[in-house]
Amino acid sequence: MSSAATDKAWETLGRVDPYWAVISNDAYHGRRLTDQQLAAFLKSGADHVDDIWRTCRRLFGDDFAPRRVLDFGCGVGRVTLPLARRVDGVVGIDIADSMLSVARELLERNAVTNVQLVKGDATLSAIRGPFDLVHSVIVLQHIPPAPGLMLVRRLVELAGDTGVVVL
């Protein structure tokens, strides 16, 4: 599948079934989840961030405390939200405006104001580093190999000399 076709597919998924598109679990089908389903969905993102912090503190020491984070392929904000609760600022980037719209609603509903949501392109041209933490999960497998490798190089570049990259 070409990058353009992949981008179009994500835009459609974001409009039709955004939560299920992020985690393909039948409990997350449908644009409007019950409060309980949404809480479980968001808890999975918070648990993921907890795991990142534990691992990074084990590897880099207890003073691991990123201030500026990039969440590549942020989708509806499942991981962006708990990241924002731990750091000074997050840049969430996604290729699908429809996903960014759902993320914006989620952040507003949770009164989170330290996140900038950005529409991505093939070179992440709108993103300026460095970031203390660059994060991407369950995203890269959806990108064809050649452009995916270029994006990984760019993500590493955005971490600068001292940032941590979690893919």
Secondary structure, 3 states (H helix, E strand, C coil): CCHHHHHHHHHHHHHHCHHHHHCCCHHHCCCCCCHHHHHHHHHHHHHHHHHHHHHHHHHHCCCCCCCEEEEECCCCCCCHHHHHCCCCEEEEEECCHHHHHHHHHHHHHCCCCCEEEEECCCCCCCCCCCCCEEECCCCHHHCCHHHHHHHHHHHHHHCCCCCEEEC
